[in-house]
Each structure stands twice: as structure tokens, then as C-alpha cells.
Amino acid sequence: MGKLNQGPEMSNVRCAEATFPLIQPLMEQNSSDSTTTTTTTPPPTVAMVGPYLLASTVAKGFGRGAKLLGCPTANMPLSELGEQAEQLQAGIYSGWAQILDGESGSPKSPAPNTVFKAVTSIGWNPYFDNKEKTVEPHIMHEFQEDFYGCRLKLLVCARLRDEKNFDSMEALIEAIQQDIRDTDACLDEEQYKVLQTHEFFGSGV
């Protein structure tokens, strides 16, 4: 989905939890920075987590999000995320994301000063039978171009549901759309909304 090039200093962004506690789907337009919604409250199964802070470059993934699912995602390499991502249980999460310029200022971020809502899939995507764990946030904004090579900061703060398999592509797509709706509603709740201005997004990490 996008570009994110990060140096080794981005590998273990969680740092000390006391310093940066790490955080880790059709609809009617709700705002310019978030996908549309038909729900006004998050589902009762939402659980607050972390917050967890993850950062990496945006690398090319399987290319399925936009082409097959209508939901472009940014692939965050596990090799840069370190043990924090390995420790996160597989599932669907809500949180906030910021796209920054790549290493040495290139490539340029399409929106460096904005923190967007994001719904993130962490795990093995059982419908596609992935062999390796992936961390793939969908940033809830329509971008005009890819941003591979840019740096991505992701704050994960709520767990929506477990990862699961589906009987059809249509069922998977509907679940994704519901996840987007649930994330939109969840992040409007005050305890999550305040994290949009977390110091993590103003730091140089």
C-alpha cells in the first residue's frame, strides 16, 4: 500500500513501556479523514489494549488489499517491528497511524502532519493461509498514491475481535467493512480519541 523506509532505530519502537507504551468494513462518508460509518457505538466485544507503539517502513506486501478486498493495507515488516509484534496476539485491532517521510527525507509522506484512524490485521490471514505472521494496517483515508518507503507509526489501542477464517471472499469483505465501521465508532470514544495526540506522534522515533 505505501512506502516506508526506516533505519535500525525504528526496529524496537516500543522502547520502555513507561516511555512509549506500545499500542497496537458500505458506508456513508463520516469525515474526510475516516471511512464512512453506519454504526454510532463500538461493539461490546471491544477491549482496550496497550497502548502499543509500532514503527517501521512501509514495504510491499501481497497486494491483495486493494485489488481483491477493496481495502488497501500497509505492510509493516516483522524484521523491523521486533518482539513487540511477535507478542501481540493475532486479531483485528483499532488504533491511530501517522505516515512520515522516508529515511533521509525520501520518499515524501502524503500527509506528514495528520494522524489517521486505522484498523489493523495482525496474524496469519487464515482465508489466504499465510505462512508468516503479518501486521497490516488499513489507514482510513483515501490516498491518491502509494507511499512505499515512507515511515509508518502505528498506535494500537483496542482489540475488536479474533482472527478467523471465512467461507467466501464476500463474507471476508463484509467482515472487513464491519471492522472499519467498528473502528470508526470505537476511536470516537473519548478514551481512545485522546490517543490521537499521543506524544509518540510528535517524537522523532
LINSUL-V372819 format. One line per field, one symbol per residue. psi: psi as a letter, one per 40 degrees, with the letter a starting at -180 (. if undefined). burial: b if it has 9 or more other ideal C-beta (glycine too) atoms within 8 Angstrom, else e. Layout:
# LINSUL-V372819
psi: ???
burial: ???
This chain:
# LINSUL-V372819
psi: dahhhiideedgddahdddghih..aihhdideiiiieieiiieehhhibiihiiiihihaeedddddefgiihhhhddddaedddehihahiiaiihhiiihfehiiiegdehhiiihhhhaegddefieihihghhhgihieiifheiihhhhheihdiiiiiieiddddddddddddddddddeehdddddedfiddeeie.
burial: bbbbbbeeebbebbbeeeebbbbbbebeebeeebbbbebeebeeebeebbbbbbbbbbbebeebbbeebebebbbbbbebbbebbbebebbbbbbbbbbbbbbeeebbbebbeeebbbbbbbbbbbeeebeebbbbbbbbbebeeebbbbbbbbbbbbbbbebeebeebebbbbbbbbbbbbbbbbbebeebbebbebebbeeeb
